[in-house]
Amino acid sequence: MEILLALMIGVLYAGGIYMMLRRSLVKLIIGIILIGNGANLLIFLLGRITKGSPPIIPGDANVLTEAFADPVPQALILTAIVISFGLQSFAIVLVKRAHTVVKTDDLDEMNATDEDS
Amino acid sequence: MLTAILTGFLFSVFLVFAGRFFKGKLSILASLIPLGLFVYFFQFVNRIANGEVITRSYEWVPSFGVNLVFKLDGLSLLFTLMITGIGFLVFAYTSSYLKGHKYLDRFYGYLAAFMGAMLGLVLSDNMISLFTFWELTSISSFFLIGFKNTSRPSRKSAMMALGITGIGGLLLLAASLLFNNITGTYSISEMLSMSEAIKGNQYYWLGVVLIFGAAFTKSAQFPFHFWLPGAMKAPTPVSTYLHSATMVKAGIYLLMRFTPVLGGEDIWNTTLIIVGGITMLYSAVHTVFRTDLKGILAYSTISALGILVFLIGLGTEEAYVAAAVFIIVHALYKATLFLVTGIIDHQAHTRDVTKLAGLNKVMLPVGIAAILAAISSGGIPPSIGFVGKELIYDATSHSELVVILLITAIVLTKIFLLYAGFVAGIKPFTGKLPEGISEARMPNFVMWAPPLLLGTLGILFGLMPFLVEGPIVKPLVAALGENPEEIHLRLWHGFNMVLVLSAITIGVGTALYFILKPSYKLESAIGKLEFISPESILKKFMAGFKWASSYWTRFFQNGYLRNYVSMIILFTVLMVGYVMLGKTRFVIDYNSLTKLTISEIIVALVLIAGVCYTIFTRSRLAAVVAMGVIGWSICLIFVFYSAPDLAMTQFSIDTLTVILFVLVLYKLPKYLNLSDVKIRIRDGILSAIFGIIIAALALQVLAEPVNNEIGNYYADNAYLEAHGKNVVNVILVDFRGADTMIEISVLSIAAIGVFGLMKLRLKMSDRNRYQDK
């Protein structure tokens, strides 16, 4: 499964980079989201994957005794997912706003700050 | 001693506030400062002559071994006396030369700061403070050379001088760091005792090259000499001060200071002889081709500096004595000639030597000063110049190298220098007074007295060489690490080969003066060779450098986001790929891997298909939906591998994102086809390689052992300390609670931003502006 996960991560990164290299603003955001997902999976994989034993202490015990999944990468990813949502929502609305103002989705037409360019 | 050095700077700061009151008749009072300093340093003469070395130490940055340590020995003494003595005369002279000038106060400010920097330079015993003062002289001389800041050539010359000497300063800093690395100290005195260790070090040559770089740029040695003639654009008092006694001698000072530390090796001596020899001959010949008085003096200055470097290169005690005397000789006659040139320029409004003659009829004292200086510069008895020249010939003829060649070079140089001295000092004051300058009048006292004083000193020291022998020359030679007991300066050395050489020099030089008249024809002849001069080569190089850097900048900083991204990715791919290909063994331990199930394979396929669909679809909406599919696949992976919290979060966030995307973007048009196939293939290949590298990297990391210490800590303490059973949740809200709180505030800021953007309405005018496009 690890090899398969690595493959998925590679595909997510490659797709994300490809989308970031496009001229469309929307594609840029999609690219960032893909890379974000890839990064989450990467952290998850590097924290080593464990099947069927979540880091939740059973009702009658005080500590985890058996093998359990590492909680630290999970906490990290959870934070990352939430933060990237903040970023995405802001970026999406910004694109929308940019589109209403300058009527284009093309980054190349946006790269000058002067009015008359 | 610190006060003495700081006086110049303090005065300069004082002028910022009080300059307005200082422009009129009061301005001559400024010369009291160098005079006071001269008296201060003069009182040490006896103690230094007795072999004493005066040291003052002030803490500056002790933790880095950088302290303000000032050392006054024979070498420093000569320079401090020249700086303050000639400084006094220049200060006084300026008050009349620039009388009523709008920025006279500013000029004094620069001059005083420059003087302070020079004093600091020649007194510093710590390499870092030496470097600091060295740079300060470059900076303050920049303002002095560019003083006529409304003239373009003047500004350009100032930039050139700053550029060349500034590079030299950086080399000096590098040399300081290198020597500190070898010896563990910045103190020059301490380096002196570790001379052997430095010479034995494998980087000795590098240190020598760096010191040479600093000294040659400052002292205008070939091929860095061209900034000096350019610096003649400055007002004449500046030229006098910078080129006779101070700035350009700083390089000579540096070489002398480091002679006991670095000298005695072939690389040191031979290089100095070659560079000094080329410089002295090259620029001595150049004087013939100039018609501007200051141009002649500039080239003869470079030539004199070449002689000094040459003498230091010879490295014998005789050569050091000759160098010590020649520094005095040169300072006296060159300052005189510059001051006289300034007077001529001021009174007759021309410096063209072809037009000047007969000025002795209107300004006799000036003429006397100039002729005395010319005699000294030509090395004619009984001037100190003669003593100096005899010593130079003597030292050269005793060198162990190719004596004939060196003697020829030095005699030729001296002949041309005599010619230059005569042209600058005698020609304007003999013959008939021509029409064009007949209205020239006698200057006032403060202008003609300084050159006359200096010119007279040149003869006086010649008649009584013991005046400089005991107080100046002997301590200086001692400071260079030689034994000064045997030194006896004499005007008359008896009949010997040196005297014959002197006679030849004077005879040929005088003949040359009468045969060869300065003319425009000669000047334009040399102009044709200008394209191969170091100056034009440097200018071409600068132009090329400018072009290359702007091309470079435009290539990398072109304003297109995707180019920046692809550069970063390409760089990462190349670096990481290179290391991975070279160093990594691609070993995967298949036994340690988790087993695959059919459902996982399906999820993976769905995810990959989703990514492909997102990339290739032409509909924005479809892409967004495909992204939702990707998110949910990841969600399933989290479910399979024991991360229920992640799965829940991922699911809700992903759904939200898709909804937001659809709500906001459904109005937008379809994608435009913005790039052609070639670019897509190129980007595709780049991203594919990056993806492969990331995947390979992940697999490599998996082969390394894992450290679960932190995870175990949380797992062990989650319930006992924080009373929660879901460890991930406990980490977020308890152990790392503060982080989560900050995260929430970030989210709220984003939410406010989103809200603001949604609600913002454009003003009618703005809307129209954009719709016009």
Boltz contact constraints between the chains, C-beta under 6 A:
constraints:
  - contact:
      token1: [A, 1]
      token2: [B, 594]
      max_distance: 6.0
  - contact:
      token1: [A, 1]
      token2: [B, 596]
      max_distance: 6.0
  - contact:
      token1: [A, 1]
      token2: [B, 600]
      max_distance: 6.0
  - contact:
      token1: [A, 2]
      token2: [B, 593]
      max_distance: 6.0
  - contact:
      token1: [A, 2]
      token2: [B, 702]
      max_distance: 6.0
  - contact:
      token1: [A, 4]
      token2: [B, 604]
      max_distance: 6.0
  - contact:
      token1: [A, 6]
      token2: [B, 695]
      max_distance: 6.0
  - contact:
      token1: [A, 6]
      token2: [B, 698]
      max_distance: 6.0
  - contact:
      token1: [A, 6]
      token2: [B, 699]
      max_distance: 6.0
  - contact:
      token1: [A, 7]
      token2: [B, 695]
      max_distance: 6.0
  - contact:
      token1: [A, 8]
      token2: [B, 604]
      max_distance: 6.0
  - contact:
      token1: [A, 8]
      token2: [B, 607]
      max_distance: 6.0
  - contact:
      token1: [A, 9]
      token2: [B, 695]
      max_distance: 6.0
  - contact:
      token1: [A, 9]
      token2: [B, 698]
      max_distance: 6.0
  - contact:
      token1: [A, 10]
      token2: [B, 691]
      max_distance: 6.0
  - contact:
      token1: [A, 10]
      token2: [B, 692]
      max_distance: 6.0
  - contact:
      token1: [A, 10]
      token2: [B, 694]
      max_distance: 6.0
  - contact:
      token1: [A, 10]
      token2: [B, 695]
      max_distance: 6.0
  - contact:
      token1: [A, 11]
      token2: [B, 608]
      max_distance: 6.0
  - contact:
      token1: [A, 11]
      token2: [B, 611]
      max_distance: 6.0
  - contact:
      token1: [A, 13]
      token2: [B, 691]
      max_distance: 6.0
  - contact:
      token1: [A, 13]
      token2: [B, 694]
      max_distance: 6.0
  - contact:
      token1: [A, 14]
      token2: [B, 687]
      max_distance: 6.0
  - contact:
      token1: [A, 14]
      token2: [B, 688]
      max_distance: 6.0
  - contact:
      token1: [A, 14]
      token2: [B, 691]
      max_distance: 6.0
  - contact:
      token1: [A, 15]
      token2: [B, 611]
      max_distance: 6.0
  - contact:
      token1: [A, 15]
      token2: [B, 615]
      max_distance: 6.0
  - contact:
      token1: [A, 17]
      token2: [B, 569]
      max_distance: 6.0
  - contact:
      token1: [A, 17]
      token2: [B, 687]
      max_distance: 6.0
  - contact:
      token1: [A, 17]
      token2: [B, 690]
      max_distance: 6.0
  - contact:
      token1: [A, 18]
      token2: [B, 683]
      max_distance: 6.0
  - contact:
      token1: [A, 18]
      token2: [B, 687]
      max_distance: 6.0
  - contact:
      token1: [A, 20]
      token2: [B, 565]
      max_distance: 6.0
  - contact:
      token1: [A, 21]
      token2: [B, 562]
      max_distance: 6.0
  - contact:
      token1: [A, 21]
      token2: [B, 566]
      max_distance: 6.0
  - contact:
      token1: [A, 21]
      token2: [B, 683]
      max_distance: 6.0
  - contact:
      token1: [A, 23]
      token2: [B, 674]
      max_distance: 6.0
  - contact:
      token1: [A, 24]
      token2: [B, 671]
      max_distance: 6.0
  - contact:
      token1: [A, 37]
      token2: [B, 634]
      max_distance: 6.0
  - contact:
      token1: [A, 42]
      token2: [B, 698]
      max_distance: 6.0
  - contact:
      token1: [A, 45]
      token2: [B, 698]
      max_distance: 6.0
  - contact:
      token1: [A, 46]
      token2: [B, 701]
      max_distance: 6.0
  - contact:
      token1: [A, 48]
      token2: [B, 706]
      max_distance: 6.0
  - contact:
      token1: [A, 49]
      token2: [B, 641]
      max_distance: 6.0
  - contact:
      token1: [A, 50]
      token2: [B, 642]
      max_distance: 6.0
  - contact:
      token1: [A, 51]
      token2: [B, 641]
      max_distance: 6.0
  - contact:
      token1: [A, 53]
      token2: [B, 642]
      max_distance: 6.0
  - contact:
      token1: [A, 54]
      token2: [B, 642]
      max_distance: 6.0
  - contact:
      token1: [A, 54]
      token2: [B, 644]
      max_distance: 6.0
  - contact:
      token1: [A, 55]
      token2: [B, 727]
      max_distance: 6.0
  - contact:
      token1: [A, 56]
      token2: [B, 725]
      max_distance: 6.0
  - contact:
      token1: [A, 56]
      token2: [B, 726]
      max_distance: 6.0
  - contact:
      token1: [A, 57]
      token2: [B, 719]
      max_distance: 6.0
  - contact:
      token1: [A, 57]
      token2: [B, 725]
      max_distance: 6.0
  - contact:
      token1: [A, 62]
      token2: [B, 719]
      max_distance: 6.0
  - contact:
      token1: [A, 62]
      token2: [B, 720]
      max_distance: 6.0
  - contact:
      token1: [A, 63]
      token2: [B, 716]
      max_distance: 6.0
  - contact:
      token1: [A, 64]
      token2: [B, 715]
      max_distance: 6.0
  - contact:
      token1: [A, 69]
      token2: [B, 642]
      max_distance: 6.0
  - contact:
      token1: [A, 70]
      token2: [B, 711]
      max_distance: 6.0
  - contact:
      token1: [A, 71]
      token2: [B, 711]
      max_distance: 6.0
  - contact:
      token1: [A, 71]
      token2: [B, 714]
      max_distance: 6.0
  - contact:
      token1: [A, 71]
      token2: [B, 727]
      max_distance: 6.0
  - contact:
      token1: [A, 71]
      token2: [B, 728]
      max_distance: 6.0
  - contact:
      token1: [A, 71]
      token2: [B, 731]
      max_distance: 6.0
  - contact:
      token1: [A, 72]
      token2: [B, 710]
      max_distance: 6.0
  - contact:
      token1: [A, 72]
      token2: [B, 711]
      max_distance: 6.0
  - contact:
      token1: [A, 74]
      token2: [B, 643]
      max_distance: 6.0
  - contact:
      token1: [A, 74]
      token2: [B, 646]
      max_distance: 6.0
  - contact:
      token1: [A, 74]
      token2: [B, 728]
      max_distance: 6.0
  - contact:
      token1: [A, 75]
      token2: [B, 728]
      max_distance: 6.0
  - contact:
      token1: [A, 75]
      token2: [B, 731]
      max_distance: 6.0
  - contact:
      token1: [A, 75]
      token2: [B, 732]
      max_distance: 6.0
  - contact:
      token1: [A, 77]
      token2: [B, 646]
      max_distance: 6.0
  - contact:
      token1: [A, 78]
      token2: [B, 646]
      max_distance: 6.0
  - contact:
      token1: [A, 78]
      token2: [B, 649]
      max_distance: 6.0
  - contact:
      token1: [A, 79]
      token2: [B, 743]
      max_distance: 6.0
  - contact:
      token1: [A, 81]
      token2: [B, 649]
      max_distance: 6.0
  - contact:
      token1: [A, 81]
      token2: [B, 650]
      max_distance: 6.0
  - contact:
      token1: [A, 81]
      token2: [B, 653]
      max_distance: 6.0
  - contact:
      token1: [A, 85]
      token2: [B, 653]
      max_distance: 6.0
  - contact:
      token1: [A, 86]
      token2: [B, 747]
      max_distance: 6.0
  - contact:
      token1: [A, 86]
      token2: [B, 750]
      max_distance: 6.0
  - contact:
      token1: [A, 88]
      token2: [B, 657]
      max_distance: 6.0
  - contact:
      token1: [A, 89]
      token2: [B, 660]
      max_distance: 6.0
  - contact:
      token1: [A, 89]
      token2: [B, 754]
      max_distance: 6.0
  - contact:
      token1: [A, 90]
      token2: [B, 750]
      max_distance: 6.0
  - contact:
      token1: [A, 90]
      token2: [B, 753]
      max_distance: 6.0
  - contact:
      token1: [A, 90]
      token2: [B, 754]
      max_distance: 6.0
  - contact:
      token1: [A, 92]
      token2: [B, 660]
      max_distance: 6.0
  - contact:
      token1: [A, 92]
      token2: [B, 661]
      max_distance: 6.0
  - contact:
      token1: [A, 92]
      token2: [B, 664]
      max_distance: 6.0
  - contact:
      token1: [A, 93]
      token2: [B, 754]
      max_distance: 6.0
  - contact:
      token1: [A, 93]
      token2: [B, 757]
      max_distance: 6.0
  - contact:
      token1: [A, 96]
      token2: [B, 664]
      max_distance: 6.0
  - contact:
      token1: [A, 97]
      token2: [B, 757]
      max_distance: 6.0
  - contact:
      token1: [A, 101]
      token2: [B, 770]
      max_distance: 6.0
  - contact:
      token1: [A, 102]
      token2: [B, 770]
      max_distance: 6.0
  - contact:
      token1: [A, 107]
      token2: [B, 561]
      max_distance: 6.0
  - contact:
      token1: [A, 111]
      token2: [B, 559]
      max_distance: 6.0
